[in-house]
């Protein structure tokens, strides 16, 4: 995001005063996230899976496309996942058009790491012909409105989109080449990783900040958790310092929030399946 977005000293002092009183803008607790809304499989013809996630006023679309391609040489029998993010002026006037900037690259990488390191998808099941043909899953994220905490919203959107994904079946013809069939099968998810980002503002720690809170934060750290409470990823951002003795308390706080995030996600997926999808 452009440095043009500046929180005034008056607003900063107000936010800090509230935090000193154990309060936040909007009345939330320090470790309380905003309401989450899921819209699953909103694009049925141009994507294998899709979802819109709204976290407070932050809104992100995620779509999944599947394409046959070549595997990586060191993993010839595994499919491929690639993640991208787009932050455009549509989401905020402080974003600029053009190639992905540092914020977009980091957003994609942190989301990708949580998905990949949790092994939520068995990539061997995406292999068609070892060393020759595999499914490549493209997870594309588009931020529609940026009001803080894009990382957590992006991970939720990606998992929600993956949960609706259906991959075409493939048969190998007499020439040994793959033929994509009309019939599709549901992509199985073995785990449901979510990320929780803690922001340090002075002596305070909060999760799921609105943009004004986010912009005055000294630093942040994002933990990815699977449903077995394992930390699958971690990423620190910002120029502020986190002391070693702060990490365990932060991780425990984030773990509790991850349970709420995941419960909301699984509830939305269950409701989606009940509708016969």
C-alpha positions as CSV (number, residue, x, y, z in Angstrom):
1,X,0.0,0.0,0.0
2,X,1.2,3.5,-0.8
3,X,2.7,5.5,2.0
4,X,0.3,8.2,1.2
5,X,-2.2,6.6,3.6
6,X,-1.3,8.3,6.9
7,X,-3.2,8.1,10.2
8,X,-3.2,11.4,11.9
9,X,-1.6,11.8,15.3
10,X,-5.0,12.6,16.8
11,X,-6.4,9.3,15.4
12,X,-3.4,7.4,16.6
13,X,-3.6,8.9,20.1
14,X,-7.3,8.0,20.2
15,X,-6.6,4.4,19.2
16,X,-3.9,4.1,21.8
17,X,-6.1,5.6,24.5
18,X,-8.8,3.1,23.7
19,X,-6.3,0.2,23.9
20,X,-5.0,1.4,27.2
21,X,-8.6,1.1,28.4
22,X,-8.9,-2.4,26.9
23,X,-11.2,-1.1,24.1
24,X,-11.0,-0.8,20.3
25,X,-12.7,1.2,17.6
26,X,-16.1,-0.5,17.1
27,X,-16.2,-1.9,20.6
28,X,-14.3,-5.2,20.0
29,X,-12.0,-6.9,22.4
30,X,-8.3,-7.0,21.5
31,X,-8.5,-10.7,20.5
32,X,-11.9,-10.5,18.8
33,X,-12.3,-10.7,15.1
34,X,-14.9,-9.1,12.9
35,X,-17.9,-10.9,11.5
36,X,-17.1,-13.2,8.6
37,X,-19.4,-13.9,5.6
38,X,-18.7,-16.6,3.0
39,X,-20.2,-16.9,-0.5
40,X,-19.1,-20.2,-2.0
41,X,-18.9,-21.2,-5.6
42,X,-20.2,-17.9,-7.0
43,X,-18.5,-18.5,-10.3
44,X,-19.6,-21.8,-11.7
45,X,-18.5,-21.6,-15.4
46,X,-15.1,-19.9,-15.5
47,X,-13.5,-21.5,-12.4
48,X,-13.2,-24.9,-10.9
49,X,-13.9,-23.4,-7.5
50,X,-14.5,-19.9,-6.0
51,X,-15.4,-18.0,-2.9
52,X,-15.9,-14.5,-1.6
53,X,-15.0,-13.8,2.0
54,X,-16.0,-10.7,3.8
55,X,-14.2,-10.0,7.1
56,X,-15.7,-6.8,8.5
57,X,-15.3,-4.4,5.6
58,X,-12.4,-6.3,4.0
59,X,-13.5,-8.4,1.0
60,X,-11.6,-10.8,-1.1
61,X,-12.5,-13.1,-4.0
62,X,-10.5,-16.3,-4.6
63,X,-10.8,-18.5,-7.7
64,X,-9.3,-21.8,-8.5
65,X,-8.4,-22.9,-12.1
66,X,-7.0,-26.3,-13.0
67,X,-4.8,-26.8,-16.0
68,X,-2.8,-29.8,-17.2
69,X,0.9,-29.2,-17.3
70,X,4.3,-30.6,-16.4
71,X,5.4,-31.4,-12.9
72,X,8.5,-30.0,-11.2
73,X,11.5,-32.2,-12.1
74,X,12.2,-33.0,-8.4
75,X,8.5,-34.0,-7.8
76,X,7.5,-35.8,-10.9
77,X,4.5,-37.5,-9.4
78,X,3.0,-34.5,-7.7
79,X,0.7,-31.8,-8.9
80,X,1.4,-28.1,-8.5
81,X,-0.2,-25.3,-6.6
82,X,0.6,-21.7,-7.5
83,X,-0.9,-18.7,-5.7
84,X,-1.3,-15.1,-6.8
85,X,-2.8,-11.9,-5.4
86,X,-4.0,-8.7,-7.0
87,X,-4.3,-5.4,-5.1
88,X,-5.8,-2.8,-7.4
89,X,-7.2,0.7,-7.0
90,X,-10.6,-0.9,-6.8
91,X,-9.7,-2.2,-3.3
92,X,-8.2,1.1,-2.2
93,X,-7.2,4.3,-3.8
94,X,-3.8,3.8,-2.2
95,X,-3.0,0.8,-4.4
96,X,-1.6,1.4,-7.8
97,X,-2.2,-0.4,-11.1
98,X,0.6,-2.4,-12.7
99,X,2.7,-5.5,-11.8
100,X,2.3,-7.0,-8.4
101,X,3.9,-4.9,-5.7
102,X,5.6,-6.1,-2.5
103,X,2.2,-6.3,-0.6
104,X,0.6,-8.5,-3.2
105,X,3.6,-10.8,-3.4
106,X,3.8,-11.2,0.3
107,X,0.0,-11.8,0.5
108,X,0.3,-14.6,-2.1
109,X,3.4,-16.2,-0.5
110,X,2.0,-16.3,3.1
111,X,-1.3,-17.8,1.9
112,X,0.6,-20.3,-0.3
113,X,2.9,-21.3,2.6
114,X,0.0,-22.1,4.9
115,X,-1.8,-24.2,2.3
116,X,1.4,-26.0,1.1
117,X,3.0,-26.7,4.5
118,X,-0.2,-28.0,6.0
119,X,-0.4,-30.6,3.3
120,X,-4.1,-29.9,3.0
121,X,-4.0,-31.3,-0.5
122,X,-2.5,-34.7,-1.4
123,X,-0.6,-33.5,-4.5
124,X,0.0,-37.1,-5.6
125,X,-3.7,-37.3,-6.4
126,X,-3.2,-34.5,-9.0
127,X,-0.7,-36.6,-11.0
128,X,-1.9,-38.0,-14.3
129,X,1.2,-39.4,-15.9
130,X,4.3,-39.2,-13.6
131,X,7.0,-36.9,-15.0
132,X,4.8,-35.8,-17.8
133,X,1.3,-34.6,-16.9
134,X,-0.2,-33.3,-13.6
135,X,-2.9,-30.9,-12.6
136,X,-1.7,-27.4,-11.9
137,X,-4.0,-25.5,-9.5
138,X,-3.9,-21.7,-9.8
139,X,-5.3,-19.9,-6.8
140,X,-6.0,-16.3,-7.8
141,X,-7.0,-13.8,-5.2
142,X,-8.5,-10.4,-5.9
143,X,-8.9,-7.8,-3.1
144,X,-12.2,-6.0,-3.6
145,X,-12.0,-3.8,-0.5
146,X,-9.0,-3.4,1.8
147,X,-9.9,-2.5,5.4
148,X,-7.1,-4.4,7.2
149,X,-6.0,-7.9,7.8
150,X,-5.8,-9.1,4.2
151,X,-3.7,-12.1,5.1
152,X,-6.3,-13.9,7.3
153,X,-9.1,-13.0,4.9
154,X,-7.0,-14.3,1.9
155,X,-6.3,-17.6,3.5
156,X,-10.0,-18.1,4.4
157,X,-11.0,-17.2,0.9
158,X,-8.5,-19.6,-0.7
159,X,-9.6,-22.5,1.6
160,X,-13.2,-21.8,0.9
161,X,-12.6,-21.7,-2.9
162,X,-10.6,-25.0,-2.7
163,X,-13.5,-26.6,-0.8
164,X,-15.8,-26.0,-3.7
165,X,-13.3,-27.1,-6.4
166,X,-14.1,-29.9,-8.8
167,X,-11.4,-31.3,-11.1
168,X,-12.3,-32.8,-14.5
169,X,-11.6,-36.5,-14.8
170,X,-8.9,-37.5,-17.3
171,X,-8.4,-40.6,-19.4
172,X,-5.2,-41.6,-21.3
173,X,-5.8,-42.3,-25.0
174,X,-4.1,-44.9,-27.2
175,X,-1.3,-42.4,-28.0
176,X,-0.6,-42.0,-24.2
177,X,-2.0,-38.5,-24.2
178,X,-4.5,-37.2,-21.7
179,X,-8.1,-36.4,-22.7
180,X,-10.1,-34.2,-20.3
181,X,-13.6,-35.5,-19.7
182,X,-16.8,-33.5,-18.9
183,X,-17.3,-35.5,-15.7
184,X,-15.7,-33.9,-12.6
185,X,-14.7,-35.0,-9.1
186,X,-14.5,-33.1,-5.9
187,X,-11.0,-32.0,-4.8
188,X,-10.4,-33.6,-1.4
189,X,-8.9,-31.5,1.4
190,X,-7.1,-33.4,4.1
191,X,-6.7,-30.4,6.4
192,X,-8.2,-26.9,6.8
193,X,-5.3,-24.5,7.7
194,X,-6.1,-21.0,8.7
195,X,-3.8,-18.0,9.4
196,X,-4.1,-15.6,12.3
197,X,-2.2,-12.4,12.4
198,X,-1.3,-10.6,15.6
199,X,-0.4,-6.9,15.4
200,X,1.7,-5.1,18.0
201,X,0.8,-1.5,18.7
202,X,3.0,-0.1,21.4
203,X,2.6,-2.4,24.4
204,X,-0.7,-3.9,23.0
205,X,-1.4,-6.9,20.8
206,X,-4.6,-7.1,18.7
207,X,-5.9,-9.4,16.0
208,X,-7.9,-8.6,12.8
209,X,-7.2,-4.8,12.8
210,X,-9.1,-2.4,10.7
211,X,-6.9,-0.4,8.3
212,X,-6.3,2.5,10.7
213,X,-5.2,0.1,13.5
214,X,-3.0,-1.8,11.0
215,X,-1.2,1.3,9.7
216,X,0.0,2.4,13.2
217,X,1.2,-1.1,14.2
218,X,4.9,-1.5,14.9
219,X,5.0,-5.0,13.5
220,X,2.9,-8.2,13.0
221,X,3.3,-11.9,13.0
222,X,1.2,-14.4,11.2
223,X,0.8,-18.0,12.3
224,X,-0.7,-20.8,10.2
225,X,-2.5,-23.6,12.2
226,X,-4.1,-26.8,11.1
227,X,-7.0,-28.4,12.9
228,X,-4.7,-30.5,15.1
229,X,-3.2,-27.2,16.5
230,X,0.1,-27.6,14.8
231,X,1.9,-24.4,13.6
232,X,2.4,-25.0,9.9
233,X,3.8,-21.6,9.0
234,X,4.9,-18.3,10.4
235,X,5.8,-14.9,8.9
236,X,6.9,-11.7,10.6
237,X,6.3,-8.3,9.0
238,X,7.0,-4.7,9.9
239,X,10.1,-3.0,11.3
240,X,9.2,-3.4,15.0
241,X,10.8,-5.9,17.3
242,X,9.2,-9.0,18.8
243,X,11.1,-10.5,21.8
244,X,11.5,-14.2,22.1
245,X,9.5,-14.4,25.3
246,X,6.5,-12.8,23.4
247,X,6.2,-15.5,20.7
248,X,4.6,-18.2,22.8
249,X,1.9,-16.0,24.3
250,X,1.2,-14.6,20.8
251,X,1.0,-18.1,19.3
252,X,-1.4,-19.2,22.0
253,X,-3.6,-16.1,21.4
254,X,-3.6,-16.8,17.7
255,X,-4.4,-20.4,18.2
256,X,-7.6,-19.6,20.0
257,X,-8.7,-17.2,17.3
258,X,-7.9,-19.9,14.6
259,X,-10.5,-22.1,16.2
260,X,-13.1,-19.5,15.6
261,X,-12.0,-18.8,12.1
262,X,-12.0,-22.5,11.2
263,X,-15.4,-23.1,12.8
264,X,-16.9,-20.3,10.6
265,X,-15.2,-21.8,7.5
266,X,-16.4,-25.3,8.2
267,X,-19.9,-24.1,9.0
268,X,-20.1,-22.4,5.6
269,X,-18.7,-25.5,3.8
270,X,-21.3,-27.7,5.5
271,X,-24.1,-25.4,4.6
272,X,-22.8,-25.4,1.0
273,X,-22.8,-29.2,0.9
274,X,-26.3,-29.4,2.3
275,X,-27.6,-27.6,-0.7
276,X,-26.4,-30.5,-2.9
277,X,-23.2,-29.0,-4.1
